Amino acid sequence: MIRVSGLRFCYPKAPAPTIADMSFEVERGEVFGFLGPSGAGKSTTQNILIGLLRGWQGEIEVLGKALPAWGRDYYRQIGVHFELPNHYSKLTATENLTFFRNMFDGDTESPESVLALVGLEDHGDKPVSDYSKGMKNRLTLARSLLNRPKLWFLDEPTSGLDPVNAVKVRDLVLARKRQGATTIITTHDMHVAHTLCDRVAFIVDGRIVECDAPEVLERRFGRRELRVSYGPEDEPKSEVFALDGLAGNEDFQRVLRQERLVSVHSQETSLEDVFVQITGRSLT
């Protein structure tokens, strides 16, 4: 769906390139995540891919065609959710969606149907100025689906959402995946990346330093250990055992046979732990 090779970009008067040297591919039907701290180059990469930034170097192919070869018809193929809301505040949600729907000459979804997808079906006649931050975010999601995009770009899609609506957005992304859509998610939220992405690319200083499935990264860089707590509830003892050779570990067998167990936990490594381990950076 997307092939990028040797991508470089520097903002005017910037002391260093924002995108230093980036190469990656996104498969059709994949949910692909750009993961990194603020300023790493995630949103810049997205803005290049959707055509908002010019002056880049390298090669980009989208939907089987070089990106510079696309004309206005490119925007019939893609949908974009921006992190910061950009609506007409004096208009209602339905009026906003109707306005943008009329920009497309192909088949489109109705404002009512996309509002229902994001849980705003009862708020279509409300002025957007009365919307909360989370509602504006969901309205941006709804707008990005009007043209039934084959390629969907989401920048921090759960920003400002309460847990219930964040789950609804995640369910929507997965439903679109089942329908065959390809989704690019830009985020620094590890939970979003872990639960939604087939693969994630760790971006630091404009470079991809690691790219793989979240589960693969966690296994590759995780600790294969088991922590066992035993003894009194108020003052339990704790020991850590290697998972490899655990069945024949006499100390582990002794604890199981002779002690009162309080808890047993494998020492999973989170995606955030992996990111810090690989990059030496935090996501904040």
Steps between C-alpha positions, in 0.01 A plus 500: 500500500786737589870475414743761633873500429766746619250763614658823622346833596624818668282797596629838382761646739492185717846405635452131415272286281172393658502187282860384468481176300184293514399187307197277564210318336136467603304199379144515371250451785762559769473725806845659514613723786757777525607508864727757658529806725390847399730647238622163376363552149178299514256773396746639246512160333121484494474852357738404220298188421172691480652771280506792744880537494714545190874522458579150624763275350487128437242272342136451604249273330137487615232274354734391223590853383780742585362758743592804281309340211170514687268792441182602680368148452739395778261648755220272385715209617610620843340618824684712756437551870703789642590515868377860534133558408439728199126543463267790426389573855184695416364214290345185637679168468263394220557829315877456530483149360262601220737777395799267477295221345414731208871527414504137380362401162485126570295287733498625858355412836216708642572735791259297713679173435849625589369679809356168613837330447659730760208516742384852412169409336305692768712816465486572128286815539720649771742784408859378507584792732302311766700182453758379751857427389425131481185557292695718257757225470229248416346742249839518326498120484151505350604752236801289402265212410263691272672389178543134605880525485720209401784656701423655839742728686438550874703744711453427873147362443413451869633836623257666742263203507361335811564123535159401360537705182865402463383138484239596238770657285720192531203281402439724199862466383480122528165493317652703216790255489257210458349691206843514334607857578865584564561723803801709602495602868728768640517486878707506816235296682644153558161346576358619168805366316491163675127435463454623142820474298612199299844660493655806664794711391702663779600848381777702666664811350340439163615140465328165540712311752280188524192369321304182576182363654453614864491141627821413314680800646382415851620141467831597344591757762305361796627320807423129508441489874235400751453683830351292781382652828432268792457491876287729718264740320631802692872428452545261207837395368574521132729312263564526126561189289609469138227360275755293311549171684225586747362145515831370632578790734524346848459831683182573306366150571579544870300825517204334328503200733583660832384860498165679503480686168381861495550581131673373187579743216695471178717806454352638179673795343266776386531670163607814682780307677613373160497852356713635785735201479555543125511879475611617843211750485163531669179577311434827682 
